[in-house]
């Protein structure tokens, strides 16, 4: 039976066509009309996760979409989350909790069994909503994955949800991608698609009016509109490290010669890198993402080791790149090093995995920059946390998401106090620090104090802490909603949804 709550699904004619941002903008637009709107993504694949108020984890994009709806995130907004651990396998999160780890082939044969969980979550989300906006994953044109599908047409068919298809004109071939998608789908799937959107257009949209007609005639879909490029989307929290890299390209000119230079080695299994978004937004900060094969810049003021989905493998990857040598040279030159979550674990003397959580059971030597040891455990810590910085006295909100426990002498100098308990570790001189808490740089007062302290240690003078990160994100969501309302037929979308 069709859903009783109005809903529609945004799918893409290819990957990275902008679905997540489009859904966020649509969520904010309809929320601004006074509706109770909820986002939903049946299956996501990302190591950039968010902890929810109901004690689980979802993809970062769904957390942003919940923010666009002005509601707390829920595990039911993204009931299946795949977190890549190796080239061929992922950790499976079902309704917010760790379900296990599977290789891609094993998951392919198992995914259909997760449909009841997906439909259960969709029903729960729908019960609180006037409108549900669903996001697909990848593209339904990957018809080799159609059997047992829960991410695109498989879900849309099971829930009887109408589909809006999105094509990315910026990458070229948008007519072929949309018409080609229609040509490879089964008839029952084709019937679900009601309209299409052209996204990321640069220039005069009237120049593509003939292209719209060609697509409409070839597919039978109605064109909802052509959405021009929205440059400020780059300031929204990134779900993919490639999205984050687009924010760092112009930072070399920021802050002049005294700009604080923060270097971030891009680990193979980098996770929860939205920690970097507030830093990338600061005009007095130059953020450099250090790719494999590159040396960590010698003029860095801070080396920030980010989270990792596979700490031990990424520690080996770090050694393979020679970054351990760069980091220790940086420390000898009185530079600062900060590790977050997996990066914190790497800073210690040892990381052990006695239960084989990350593969085989093993014990490896860490960077030895903090006097702490980590044991990767069988229970995942998932907490929203509130506390204060031990060094600056500023308030902190953030989240913990990890499967390890760290102890040692340097834990006697915690980074913060979280709900009455010490958290993190630091070296005697305070130049090496580690913490499990993600999201701390989103706290304006802490970020300002931290960067001011870094500037003082490095004898630099630069304007810092002028950015209201959360306020800016909220304002950009409103701007995005207005941008979409100007160029898309929102009444047609409402009609498709059944409003």
N, C-alpha and C positions, 0 to 999 in steps of 0.2 A: 504493500500500500504506500502511496505517496506520503511524505512526512506531513504532520499536521502543522508544524512550524515552518513558515516560509524559509526557503534556503536556495542557494545556487552554488555551483562549484566552478572555481577558476582553474583551468588546466592550461598547459603550455604546449605549443607546437614543437618545443625544444627545451632543453635545460637552460636555466639561468636567463629566462625571458623576462624576469621581473615579477613573478607571481607573488612573492612574499611581500614586496613593497606595495603592489597593487592591492592586495587583500588588506594590508594595514590602512591604506588610504580609503578604501571602501568602508572598512569598519568605522573609521573616524567620521566619514561623511554621514553614514546612516545613524551613528550614535549622536551626531550633532543635530539630527532631525528628531531626536527624542526617543528613538527606539532602543530597546535592550538588545544589543548586538553581541554575538559570540563568534570567535574564530574557531575553525576546526581543520586539522590536517590529519588524515587517517594514519599516514606513515611518513616519517621524515628520516633523513640520514644526515647527521651532523654531530661533530664532537663539541659544538658550541651549545651547551645546554643551560637551562635556567631551572632553579629550584622553585617549586610552587608552594603556595600557602597550605595546600592539603598534603604536603609531605612527600612529594615525588619530583620528577624532573621531566621537562619537555624541551623541544627545540627552542633556541633563542628567538627565532622568527615568530613563533606562536606567543612567546612572552611579550614581544613588541606589539603583536596584533591585539593581545589582551589589553595592553596599555592604551592602544588606540581606541578600544572599546570602553576604557576607563573602568576596568574590572580586574580583580586579581587573577593571575594565571592559575589554571587547574590542570591536573594530569589528564583530564578527559578532553582537553583541547588538542592533544597529540598523543593518542593512545599507544602508538607503536613508534619507537625511536630507535634507529640503528646507529650505533657509535663505532665507527671503524677502529679496530685494534691492530689489524695486519692488512696486507694487500688483498687478502681473500676472505677475511672474516671480520665479524662485528659483534659487539656486545648488544644484546637485545633488551630493550626496556619496554615493558608492557604495562600500561596504565600507571606509569610513573616509577615502577620498581624493576630492578634487575631480574630478568627472566632467564638469562644464561648467555652463552656465546656460541655462535654458529658460523661455519663457513658459508660463503655465498650460495653454493650449490645446495647445501643442507637447508638453508633458509628458503630457497626457492621452492622446495617441496613442502615446506612447513608453513609458509605464510598464510595459506588459505585457512588453516586452523585458527588463525588470529582474528578472522572476520567477526565472530561473535563478540569479542572484546571491543572491536572497533565500533560495531553497531550499538553495543551497550553504552559506550562513551558518547556516541552521537546522540542517543536518546536522552542521556543525562544532560548534555549541553543544551539540547533543544528545549528541554523542559523549563529552562530559565530564560528563554530568549523570545524576542519578537522576530528575529532574523538570524540565521546562521550563514556565515560565508565560509565556504570550504575551499581549501587549497590542495591542488594535486601535487604530485611529486614527479620530477623529470618530465616525461612526455608519454601520452597514450600511444604515440606513433611507434613506440618500442613494443610492437605487437608480439615479439618473441617472448615477452614477459607477461602476456595477457592471462595465461592460465593461472588461476588462483590469485589474481591481482586484488589488492586491497587499497592501492594508492591512488588509482585513477578511475578508469571506466568500471573496474570491478566493484568499487565502492559505489560509484554513481548509479550503477544498475541496481545494486542490492538495496540502496536507500531511495531509489527513484528520484534522483536529484538532477535538475537541468544543469547543463554545462555551458560556460562561456569560455571560448578558446582564445588564447593570447599568442600573437606572433611578434617577434622582436625584429624590427626593421633595421636596427643599427648594425646587426651582423650580416645583413644582406640576405637575399633569397627568400624574403618573407612570403611572397605569393606561392612559391614552390613548397615552402614548409607547411603552410596552412592547407593548400589544396592537396598536397601529398599526404598529410595527416588524414584528411577525409577519405582519400582513396584506399588507404590500407586498413581502415577500421571495419569491423563487422557491422552489418546493417543495424543490429539492435543497439550498438554503441553509437552509431551515427545519429540515430533518432534522438539521443539525449542532448546533442549540441544544438543550441538555439541561436547563438550569435558569436561574434568574434570582435577582438580589440587589437588594433595595431599599437604597439608600445615602442617607446624610445625614439620617436621621430625627431630629426634635426632639420630645421628649415621650415619652408612654407608647406603646410599640410595639404593645401589645395592641389599640390602637384601630384598627390597620390589618389586623387578622386577616381581616376580611371582604374587604378589598382584595386580599390575597394569594390568597384563594380565587377571586375574580373573574378575576384574571390567569391562574391555573393552569387554570381551566376554559376560558378563551378561547383560550389558546395551547397547552395541553398540556405546558407546561414545569413542572418541579418548583421550588418556592420553597426556596432555600437558607437564607434568613433575612433579617431586617431589621437593618441596621447603624446604630446610633445615631450622631449627630454626634460626631466625634472632634476636639475643639477644638485639640489640640496639633499637628494636621497642619500648622497654619500655621507651625510652627517648622522644618519640613523644607525643604530647598532648593527654591526656587521654579523652575518651568519657564516659567511665563507671568508677564508683568509684572503682570497682574491679581491673580495669587496673591501677589506681593510686596506689592502695595498694601494687602492685608488685614493685613499685619504692622505697618503704620506708623500705623494709626488711633488707637492709644492712647498714642503716644509723647510727646505734648505734656506729659503729667504726669510723665514720667520725669526724675529728676535735679534737679528743682526749677528755680530760676532759673539755676543754673549748668550745666544740661544742655548738652552740646555739640550744636550744631545743624548738621547736615550736609544740604545741599540738593543734590538730584540732578535735573537737567533730563532729562525723559523724551524721548529722541530717538525719531524715527519708526522707525528701524531699530535700536533699542537691542539689544545683544547681550551675552551672558555676564554678565547682571545678577545672577547668584548671588554676585558679589563683594559685593553689598549685604547679603546674609543675615546674616553675622556682625555687621555694624554695627547692623542692625535688632534683633538679639537683645540688644545691650548696654543695660542699664537706665539708664546715664548718657548715652545718645545719643538725640537726637530726629532721626529721619530723615524728610525731607520729599521726596516725589516731586513735582516741579514739572511740571504738565501743560501742553500747548500752550495758549497764550492767557493763562497766568498769569505773573506776574513772579517772579523768583527772590527769596526773602525777604531783606530788607535786614539782618536780624539773624543771617544764616548765619555760622558760624565757618569752614566749609569748603564749597566748591563742588566736587563730584565729578562729573567728566565721564566717563560709562561707556563701555563698548565699543560699537561700531557695526558693522553689516554693510555699510553704505554710507557711508563717512566723508565723501566730498565732498557727497553729497546731504544728509546730516545736518548738515554744517557750514552749508549754505545754510538748512536748516530752523531751525538755531539762530539765524542772523541774522534770519530772517523773524519769529521770536518776540520779537526784541529782547533775547535773552539775552546777546548779545555786549556790549551796553551794561551790562547788569546785572553781568556778570562783571568787566568793567574797572572799574566803580564799586566793586565788592567789593575788588578788588586795591588801588585807591587808599585804601580804608579799612583797609589792612593785613591783609585777609583772605587765607586760603590757598586755593589751587586745585590739585586733583590730577586728572590725566587718565590713564585706563587704556586701553591699546590704541588704539582709534579716538579716544578722548578725548585721549590723549597726542598723536596725530597732529594733532588740531585745535589744540593749544596752540602749535604751531610757526609759523614765518613763511610756510610754503608746503606745499601738498600737490599732488603731480603724479601723473597716471595716464596715462603715455605709451602704454600698451598697451590702454587702454579696458577695463580689468578691471571697472570699476564702471559701464560704459556707454560714452559717447563719450570719446575721448582728450582730456584737458584738464589745466589747471594753475590752481589757485585759491589765494588768499591765506588764510592761517590767522589765528588770533587774535593772533599775534605776542607771546605771553607767554613763550615759550621761544625761544632762538636755535638752532633746529633746523629742518631741512627733511625731508620724507618723500616718497619715491617708492614708489608702489604697484607691486609686481612681479608676475611671472607664477607664482612659486613660493610655495606656502603653507608657512609655518613651523608645525609641529606638534610641540611638545616638552613633556614633563614635566621640570621643572627643580628643582634644589636649589641653594641658595646662602645668602647672608647679606646683611643690611641694612648698607649702608655707613655710615649715620648712627647706628644703634642697636646694631649688632653682633649682632643676633638672627638665628637661623636662619630660612631661608625655604624652603618648598616651594610649588610652584604649576605653572602651565602657560602656554605661549605658543601662540596660535592667531591668526595674522595673515598678511596678504599685502603687507607694506610694510617698508621699511628706513628708519630715521631716523638722521640724522647732523647734527652741528653743534657749535658751541662749547660749548653747555650740556651736551653729552654728556660733557664733561670733568669734570662733577660727577655721576657716576652715582648712581642710587638704590640699587643693590645690585650685588653680584658674583655672577654665575651661572656656576658651574663654571669659574672662572678668567677669565671675561671680564666687563668692565663692562657694566651694563645700565641703561637709562633716562637721564634728564636732570633737572637742577634748576637753578633760578635762583641767582644769587650769594647771596641772602639766605635761600634754602631755602623760600620761601613758595610757589613754583610748582614742581611736580614732575610727572613723567610716566614711565610704565613700561608695557612690553608684558606684564608678568607678571600673569596672573589668579590669583585664589585667595590672594593674600597676606594678606588680612584673616582667613582661616581659621586662620592661624598665631597662636595665642594670645599668645605673647610679643611678636611684632611688633605685633599689634593694640594690645596694652596700651601698648607704648612709643610707638607712633604717636599714640594718643589722648592719652597723658600729655603728649607734646610739644605737641600742638595745644592742650590745656588751658592749658599754661604760656604759650604764645604769646598766648592770648586772655584770660589772667589769670583763669582759672576754676578752681574747686576742686570736683571731683566724683569719686565712686568709679568707677573704670574697670577694665577688664580682669578682671572677676570671672567671666566666662562661659567655660566649656570648650566651645567650639562643636562640635567633632567628637564629643566625649563625649556632649553633649546630644542630638545627632542620633542617635547609636547607641542611647541610652537610649529615645528616643521611638519608634524602630523596634521595640524590644522591647515597649513599651507598646501600640503599634498592633497588633502580632501578638497580644498577649493580649486586647485589645479585640475583635478579629475572632474569635478562638477562642471567646470568651464568647457571641457573638451569631450566628455562622454555623455551619452543619453542615460542619465540616472533613472528617469522614469521607466525607460525600457528595461533596465536591470531590475527595478522593483517589480515590474510586471512579470518578468521571467521567474523571479523568486516566488511569486504568488502573494505579494503584499496587496 
